[in-house]
Amino acid sequence: MAAPKIAHYAARILSIFPQASANLVRALLASSASIPEVAQEVLAVLGGDASLKVCGYGKPNFDIASRSSDNR
């Protein structure tokens, strides 16, 4: 389910920014992502970078990825 969801987000970003490069789309999605707290708590027992290995960058937030703010 993750790959189709990311592809959908990428397509939506490209519809907003049609001239965006693949690298920009990837960066927008990655910078908007976060790992859910529940997953962080469960994986904290394993230590190190377990959450990164299991969850990657986390779940992207389309609203954050598609809009700019003064703090980004």
Backbone atoms as SQL, in Angstrom:
CREATE TABLE atoms (id INTEGER PRIMARY KEY, chain TEXT, resi INTEGER, resn TEXT, atom TEXT, x REAL, y REAL, z REAL);
INSERT INTO atoms VALUES
  (1, 'A', 1, 'MET', 'N', 0.812, -1.196, 0.000),
  (2, 'A', 1, 'MET', 'CA', 0.000, 0.000, 0.000),
  (3, 'A', 1, 'MET', 'C', 0.858, 1.263, 0.000),
  (4, 'A', 2, 'ALA', 'N', 2.061, 1.205, 0.507),
  (5, 'A', 2, 'ALA', 'CA', 2.886, 2.409, 0.625),
  (6, 'A', 2, 'ALA', 'C', 3.268, 2.982, -0.737),
  (7, 'A', 3, 'ALA', 'N', 3.709, 2.146, -1.658),
  (8, 'A', 3, 'ALA', 'CA', 4.160, 2.648, -2.966),
  (9, 'A', 3, 'ALA', 'C', 3.039, 3.354, -3.736),
  (10, 'A', 4, 'PRO', 'N', 1.826, 2.796, -3.806),
  (11, 'A', 4, 'PRO', 'CA', 0.759, 3.521, -4.508),
  (12, 'A', 4, 'PRO', 'C', 0.409, 4.855, -3.845),
  (13, 'A', 5, 'LYS', 'N', 0.467, 4.902, -2.529),
  (14, 'A', 5, 'LYS', 'CA', 0.155, 6.142, -1.810),
  (15, 'A', 5, 'LYS', 'C', 1.201, 7.213, -2.120),
  (16, 'A', 6, 'ILE', 'N', 2.472, 6.836, -2.104),
  (17, 'A', 6, 'ILE', 'CA', 3.547, 7.783, -2.408),
  (18, 'A', 6, 'ILE', 'C', 3.449, 8.241, -3.862),
  (19, 'A', 7, 'ALA', 'N', 3.155, 7.314, -4.761),
  (20, 'A', 7, 'ALA', 'CA', 2.999, 7.680, -6.172),
  (21, 'A', 7, 'ALA', 'C', 1.847, 8.673, -6.346),
  (22, 'A', 8, 'HIS', 'N', 0.780, 8.465, -5.602),
  (23, 'A', 8, 'HIS', 'CA', -0.366, 9.386, -5.656),
  (24, 'A', 8, 'HIS', 'C', 0.034, 10.773, -5.149),
  (25, 'A', 9, 'TYR', 'N', 0.738, 10.820, -4.020),
  (26, 'A', 9, 'TYR', 'CA', 1.214, 12.107, -3.501),
  (27, 'A', 9, 'TYR', 'C', 2.139, 12.789, -4.503),
  (28, 'A', 10, 'ALA', 'N', 3.035, 12.010, -5.105),
  (29, 'A', 10, 'ALA', 'CA', 3.975, 12.576, -6.087),
  (30, 'A', 10, 'ALA', 'C', 3.218, 13.157, -7.280),
  (31, 'A', 11, 'ALA', 'N', 2.204, 12.443, -7.752),
  (32, 'A', 11, 'ALA', 'CA', 1.417, 12.932, -8.886),
  (33, 'A', 11, 'ALA', 'C', 0.671, 14.213, -8.519),
  (34, 'A', 12, 'ARG', 'N', 0.153, 14.270, -7.308),
  (35, 'A', 12, 'ARG', 'CA', -0.550, 15.483, -6.868),
  (36, 'A', 12, 'ARG', 'C', 0.407, 16.669, -6.770),
  (37, 'A', 13, 'ILE', 'N', 1.617, 16.424, -6.281),
  (38, 'A', 13, 'ILE', 'CA', 2.610, 17.502, -6.209),
  (39, 'A', 13, 'ILE', 'C', 2.974, 17.965, -7.612),
  (40, 'A', 14, 'LEU', 'N', 3.138, 17.019, -8.542),
  (41, 'A', 14, 'LEU', 'CA', 3.456, 17.387, -9.923),
  (42, 'A', 14, 'LEU', 'C', 2.321, 18.165, -10.582),
  (43, 'A', 15, 'SER', 'N', 1.087, 17.913, -10.167),
  (44, 'A', 15, 'SER', 'CA', -0.023, 18.687, -10.734),
  (45, 'A', 15, 'SER', 'C', 0.003, 20.130, -10.221),
  (46, 'A', 16, 'ILE', 'N', 0.532, 20.333, -9.016),
  (47, 'A', 16, 'ILE', 'CA', 0.655, 21.680, -8.462),
  (48, 'A', 16, 'ILE', 'C', 1.891, 22.377, -9.013),
  (49, 'A', 17, 'PHE', 'N', 2.991, 21.614, -9.119),
  (50, 'A', 17, 'PHE', 'CA', 4.273, 22.137, -9.607),
  (51, 'A', 17, 'PHE', 'C', 4.701, 21.341, -10.840),
  (52, 'A', 18, 'PRO', 'N', 4.105, 21.600, -12.009),
  (53, 'A', 18, 'PRO', 'CA', 4.381, 20.775, -13.191),
  (54, 'A', 18, 'PRO', 'C', 5.837, 20.798, -13.656),
  (55, 'A', 19, 'GLN', 'N', 6.588, 21.821, -13.333),
  (56, 'A', 19, 'GLN', 'CA', 7.989, 21.900, -13.757),
  (57, 'A', 19, 'GLN', 'C', 8.950, 21.281, -12.735),
  (58, 'A', 20, 'ALA', 'N', 8.425, 20.722, -11.664),
  (59, 'A', 20, 'ALA', 'CA', 9.275, 20.167, -10.606),
  (60, 'A', 20, 'ALA', 'C', 10.029, 18.942, -11.100),
  (61, 'A', 21, 'SER', 'N', 11.271, 18.848, -10.674),
  (62, 'A', 21, 'SER', 'CA', 12.078, 17.673, -11.010),
  (63, 'A', 21, 'SER', 'C', 11.705, 16.529, -10.068),
  (64, 'A', 22, 'ALA', 'N', 12.086, 15.327, -10.449),
  (65, 'A', 22, 'ALA', 'CA', 11.840, 14.165, -9.594),
  (66, 'A', 22, 'ALA', 'C', 12.541, 14.340, -8.250),
  (67, 'A', 23, 'ASN', 'N', 13.720, 14.940, -8.279),
  (68, 'A', 23, 'ASN', 'CA', 14.468, 15.152, -7.041),
  (69, 'A', 23, 'ASN', 'C', 13.743, 16.132, -6.117),
  (70, 'A', 24, 'LEU', 'N', 13.135, 17.174, -6.678),
  (71, 'A', 24, 'LEU', 'CA', 12.379, 18.125, -5.863),
  (72, 'A', 24, 'LEU', 'C', 11.161, 17.451, -5.243),
  (73, 'A', 25, 'VAL', 'N', 10.445, 16.664, -6.026),
  (74, 'A', 25, 'VAL', 'CA', 9.262, 15.963, -5.510),
  (75, 'A', 25, 'VAL', 'C', 9.670, 15.048, -4.359),
  (76, 'A', 26, 'ARG', 'N', 10.756, 14.310, -4.553),
  (77, 'A', 26, 'ARG', 'CA', 11.255, 13.417, -3.507),
  (78, 'A', 26, 'ARG', 'C', 11.618, 14.204, -2.250),
  (79, 'A', 27, 'ALA', 'N', 12.296, 15.331, -2.428),
  (80, 'A', 27, 'ALA', 'CA', 12.703, 16.152, -1.289),
  (81, 'A', 27, 'ALA', 'C', 11.494, 16.713, -0.544),
  (82, 'A', 28, 'LEU', 'N', 10.484, 17.160, -1.274),
  (83, 'A', 28, 'LEU', 'CA', 9.279, 17.683, -0.629),
  (84, 'A', 28, 'LEU', 'C', 8.588, 16.604, 0.192),
  (85, 'A', 29, 'LEU', 'N', 8.481, 15.404, -0.381),
  (86, 'A', 29, 'LEU', 'CA', 7.837, 14.307, 0.340),
  (87, 'A', 29, 'LEU', 'C', 8.656, 13.889, 1.558),
  (88, 'A', 30, 'ALA', 'N', 9.961, 13.761, 1.384),
  (89, 'A', 30, 'ALA', 'CA', 10.817, 13.328, 2.496),
  (90, 'A', 30, 'ALA', 'C', 10.837, 14.356, 3.620),
  (91, 'A', 31, 'SER', 'N', 10.867, 15.634, 3.267),
  (92, 'A', 31, 'SER', 'CA', 10.933, 16.664, 4.314),
  (93, 'A', 31, 'SER', 'C', 9.617, 16.827, 5.061),
  (94, 'A', 32, 'SER', 'N', 8.531, 16.338, 4.476),
  (95, 'A', 32, 'SER', 'CA', 7.238, 16.445, 5.149),
  (96, 'A', 32, 'SER', 'C', 6.919, 15.212, 5.988),
  (97, 'A', 33, 'ALA', 'N', 7.754, 14.189, 5.894),
  (98, 'A', 33, 'ALA', 'CA', 7.469, 12.913, 6.551),
  (99, 'A', 33, 'ALA', 'C', 7.860, 12.920, 8.022),
  (100, 'A', 34, 'SER', 'N', 7.132, 12.116, 8.775),
  (101, 'A', 34, 'SER', 'CA', 7.474, 11.906, 10.185),
  (102, 'A', 34, 'SER', 'C', 7.075, 10.488, 10.577),
  (103, 'A', 35, 'ILE', 'N', 7.812, 9.951, 11.533),
  (104, 'A', 35, 'ILE', 'CA', 7.524, 8.608, 12.039),
  (105, 'A', 35, 'ILE', 'C', 6.524, 8.754, 13.181),
  (106, 'A', 36, 'PRO', 'N', 5.422, 7.998, 13.138),
  (107, 'A', 36, 'PRO', 'CA', 4.421, 8.105, 14.203),
  (108, 'A', 36, 'PRO', 'C', 5.034, 7.817, 15.579),
  (109, 'A', 37, 'GLU', 'N', 4.544, 8.521, 16.599),
  (110, 'A', 37, 'GLU', 'CA', 5.075, 8.360, 17.954),
  (111, 'A', 37, 'GLU', 'C', 4.975, 6.930, 18.447),
  (112, 'A', 38, 'VAL', 'N', 3.872, 6.263, 18.133),
  (113, 'A', 38, 'VAL', 'CA', 3.686, 4.885, 18.587),
  (114, 'A', 38, 'VAL', 'C', 4.805, 4.002, 18.049),
  (115, 'A', 39, 'ALA', 'N', 5.134, 4.160, 16.785),
  (116, 'A', 39, 'ALA', 'CA', 6.211, 3.367, 16.191),
  (117, 'A', 39, 'ALA', 'C', 7.543, 3.703, 16.842),
  (118, 'A', 40, 'GLN', 'N', 7.784, 4.965, 17.118),
  (119, 'A', 40, 'GLN', 'CA', 9.035, 5.364, 17.767),
  (120, 'A', 40, 'GLN', 'C', 9.162, 4.738, 19.148),
  (121, 'A', 41, 'GLU', 'N', 8.063, 4.721, 19.896),
  (122, 'A', 41, 'GLU', 'CA', 8.089, 4.138, 21.239),
  (123, 'A', 41, 'GLU', 'C', 8.367, 2.644, 21.188),
  (124, 'A', 42, 'VAL', 'N', 7.700, 1.942, 20.283),
  (125, 'A', 42, 'VAL', 'CA', 7.883, 0.496, 20.176),
  (126, 'A', 42, 'VAL', 'C', 9.299, 0.164, 19.722),
  (127, 'A', 43, 'LEU', 'N', 9.817, 0.915, 18.765),
  (128, 'A', 43, 'LEU', 'CA', 11.136, 0.625, 18.207),
  (129, 'A', 43, 'LEU', 'C', 12.279, 1.177, 19.047),
  (130, 'A', 44, 'ALA', 'N', 11.987, 2.037, 20.012),
  (131, 'A', 44, 'ALA', 'CA', 13.035, 2.590, 20.875),
  (132, 'A', 44, 'ALA', 'C', 13.739, 1.490, 21.657),
  (133, 'A', 45, 'VAL', 'N', 13.023, 0.407, 21.934),
  (134, 'A', 45, 'VAL', 'CA', 13.600, -0.724, 22.658),
  (135, 'A', 45, 'VAL', 'C', 14.783, -1.307, 21.887),
  (136, 'A', 46, 'LEU', 'N', 14.704, -1.283, 20.567),
  (137, 'A', 46, 'LEU', 'CA', 15.775, -1.843, 19.741),
  (138, 'A', 46, 'LEU', 'C', 16.988, -0.928, 19.673),
  (139, 'A', 47, 'GLY', 'N', 16.780, 0.347, 19.967),
  (140, 'A', 47, 'GLY', 'CA', 17.878, 1.307, 19.989),
  (141, 'A', 47, 'GLY', 'C', 18.400, 1.647, 18.612),
  (142, 'A', 48, 'GLY', 'N', 19.407, 2.491, 18.611),
  (143, 'A', 48, 'GLY', 'CA', 20.069, 2.890, 17.365),
  (144, 'A', 48, 'GLY', 'C', 19.121, 3.510, 16.364),
  (145, 'A', 49, 'ASP', 'N', 19.294, 3.122, 15.122),
  (146, 'A', 49, 'ASP', 'CA', 18.470, 3.671, 14.046),
  (147, 'A', 49, 'ASP', 'C', 17.402, 2.678, 13.595),
  (148, 'A', 50, 'ALA', 'N', 16.850, 1.917, 14.548),
  (149, 'A', 50, 'ALA', 'CA', 15.841, 0.910, 14.223),
  (150, 'A', 50, 'ALA', 'C', 14.616, 1.534, 13.565),
  (151, 'A', 51, 'SER', 'N', 14.181, 2.689, 14.061),
  (152, 'A', 51, 'SER', 'CA', 12.985, 3.305, 13.475),
  (153, 'A', 51, 'SER', 'C', 13.233, 3.716, 12.027),
  (154, 'A', 52, 'LEU', 'N', 14.433, 4.187, 11.718),
  (155, 'A', 52, 'LEU', 'CA', 14.764, 4.547, 10.336),
  (156, 'A', 52, 'LEU', 'C', 14.789, 3.304, 9.449),
  (157, 'A', 53, 'LYS', 'N', 15.349, 2.215, 9.963),
  (158, 'A', 53, 'LYS', 'CA', 15.420, 0.977, 9.183),
  (159, 'A', 53, 'LYS', 'C', 14.040, 0.381, 8.938),
  (160, 'A', 54, 'VAL', 'N', 13.157, 0.482, 9.928),
  (161, 'A', 54, 'VAL', 'CA', 11.825, -0.118, 9.803),
  (162, 'A', 54, 'VAL', 'C', 10.847, 0.817, 9.097),
  (163, 'A', 55, 'CYS', 'N', 10.874, 2.089, 9.441),
  (164, 'A', 55, 'CYS', 'CA', 9.874, 3.042, 8.940),
  (165, 'A', 55, 'CYS', 'C', 10.382, 3.964, 7.845),
  (166, 'A', 56, 'GLY', 'N', 11.661, 3.928, 7.550),
  (167, 'A', 56, 'GLY', 'CA', 12.203, 4.853, 6.563),
  (168, 'A', 56, 'GLY', 'C', 12.051, 6.282, 7.048),
  (169, 'A', 57, 'TYR', 'N', 11.658, 7.171, 6.156),
  (170, 'A', 57, 'TYR', 'CA', 11.469, 8.571, 6.543),
  (171, 'A', 57, 'TYR', 'C', 10.163, 8.773, 7.301),
  (172, 'A', 58, 'GLY', 'N', 9.279, 7.797, 7.254),
  (173, 'A', 58, 'GLY', 'CA', 7.994, 7.910, 7.928),
  (174, 'A', 58, 'GLY', 'C', 6.877, 8.174, 6.936),
  (175, 'A', 59, 'LYS', 'N', 5.777, 8.676, 7.453),
  (176, 'A', 59, 'LYS', 'CA', 4.592, 8.943, 6.641),
  (177, 'A', 59, 'LYS', 'C', 4.604, 10.401, 6.199),
  (178, 'A', 60, 'PRO', 'N', 4.604, 10.649, 4.874),
  (179, 'A', 60, 'PRO', 'CA', 4.599, 12.034, 4.410),
  (180, 'A', 60, 'PRO', 'C', 3.255, 12.714, 4.669),
  (181, 'A', 61, 'ASN', 'N', 3.313, 14.002, 4.843),
  (182, 'A', 61, 'ASN', 'CA', 2.123, 14.815, 5.041),
  (183, 'A', 61, 'ASN', 'C', 1.942, 15.651, 3.775),
  (184, 'A', 62, 'PHE', 'N', 0.921, 15.337, 2.990),
  (185, 'A', 62, 'PHE', 'CA', 0.730, 16.018, 1.711),
  (186, 'A', 62, 'PHE', 'C', 0.546, 17.522, 1.881),
  (187, 'A', 63, 'ASP', 'N', -0.195, 17.933, 2.898),
  (188, 'A', 63, 'ASP', 'CA', -0.425, 19.372, 3.102),
  (189, 'A', 63, 'ASP', 'C', 0.884, 20.116, 3.333),
  (190, 'A', 64, 'ILE', 'N', 1.771, 19.527, 4.111),
  (191, 'A', 64, 'ILE', 'CA', 3.071, 20.159, 4.356),
  (192, 'A', 64, 'ILE', 'C', 3.920, 20.123, 3.093),
  (193, 'A', 65, 'ALA', 'N', 3.899, 19.006, 2.383),
  (194, 'A', 65, 'ALA', 'CA', 4.727, 18.855, 1.179),
  (195, 'A', 65, 'ALA', 'C', 4.304, 19.802, 0.065),
  (196, 'A', 66, 'SER', 'N', 3.030, 20.131, -0.002),
  (197, 'A', 66, 'SER', 'CA', 2.536, 20.919, -1.131),
  (198, 'A', 66, 'SER', 'C', 2.439, 22.418, -0.848),
  (199, 'A', 67, 'ARG', 'N', 2.703, 22.814, 0.374),
  (200, 'A', 67, 'ARG', 'CA', 2.625, 24.236, 0.718),
  (201, 'A', 67, 'ARG', 'C', 3.920, 24.692, 1.364),
  (202, 'A', 68, 'SER', 'N', 4.213, 25.950, 1.196),
  (203, 'A', 68, 'SER', 'CA', 5.401, 26.532, 1.800),
  (204, 'A', 68, 'SER', 'C', 4.994, 27.363, 3.006),
  (205, 'A', 69, 'SER', 'N', 5.932, 27.542, 3.906),
  (206, 'A', 69, 'SER', 'CA', 5.693, 28.425, 5.046),
  (207, 'A', 69, 'SER', 'C', 6.952, 29.243, 5.300),
  (208, 'A', 70, 'ASP', 'N', 6.831, 30.242, 6.118),
  (209, 'A', 70, 'ASP', 'CA', 7.975, 31.102, 6.419),
  (210, 'A', 70, 'ASP', 'C', 9.078, 30.357, 7.157),
  (211, 'A', 71, 'ASN', 'N', 8.725, 29.266, 7.826),
  (212, 'A', 71, 'ASN', 'CA', 9.694, 28.537, 8.639),
  (213, 'A', 71, 'ASN', 'C', 10.346, 27.369, 7.909),
  (214, 'A', 72, 'ARG', 'N', 10.099, 27.206, 6.637),
  (215, 'A', 72, 'ARG', 'CA', 10.673, 26.082, 5.888),
  (216, 'A', 72, 'ARG', 'C', 11.599, 26.581, 4.842);
